[in-house]
Amino acid sequence: MRPFPATFVAHGAPPLLDDPVWVAELASWGRALPRPEAILVVCAHYEARPISIGATRTVPLHHDFWGFPQRYYEQTYAAPGAPALARRVRELAREAGLATAEDPDRGLDHGAYVPLVAMYPDADVPVLQVSLPSLSPGELLEMGRALAPLRAEGVMVMGSGFLTHNLRAIDWQATEPPAWAADFDAWVADVLRSGDLDALADLAARAPAARLAHPRTEHYVPVIVAAAAAEGEPVSFPIEGWAWGPFTKRSVQFGGAS
């Protein structure tokens, strides 16, 4: 079996699902991909040490946001659980010397389910979410490499976040991104194309406007996990463009054709 592409998806926020263009872009990408046996999500909104394995059965979504209209809290996504995938994650982590923990009642958060509602609206692919054990790029490179064998088993390793993320810079009226966001986005795209994982991990020293693009790096580092899980694979960008001012919609596919 050809290894399944790894992905990084700009997950937006609950209102993404009201944006017909963005939903259509995600849906088109989902159709273009081969059908995964399961999806493993590593998302900006789940941080816990050691690597924590979320619910392996269908449980209610984790609506981890505040101040939105009630309808966003009524969203459902009853994807099948993935206990077999959880077992493989434990095995691969153990082989790599990485610790794991169980978090059996934690449902998918919005960084996982929002893009999946658009990409796989029938909720018929098993999904498992695991935590970021830290924001350390070196540790997350190790994690991604440990998860790489899953791709040969038909599993999509999906990082979920934003390649630029500064909530203080949101401008709902903006039609163009600020220069610092465009510069950072272009740098990330160049680094991803080159396959330079050392540069990707060293954004603080190498990237333009790194502190403006990421006052805190939780939305950036999932791309490190995905890139490390598919090291050496060709990179494409199925979705590009901008949302809400400085938020790049750039999403990434490692391997395969977009």
Secondary structure, DSSP 8 states (H G I E B T S, - for coil): -----EEEEE---GGGGG-HHHHHHHHHHHHHS---SEEEEEEEEEE-SSEEE--SS----B----S--HHHHT--------HHHHHHHHHHHHHTT--EEE-TT---BHHHHHHHHHHSTT--S-EEEEEE--S-HHHHHHHHHHHGGGGGGTEEEEEEE-SS--GGG--TT-SS--HHHHHHHHHHHHHHHHT-HHHHHTHHHHSTTHHHH-SSGGGTTHHHHHHHHTTT--EEEEE--EETTTEE--EEEESS--
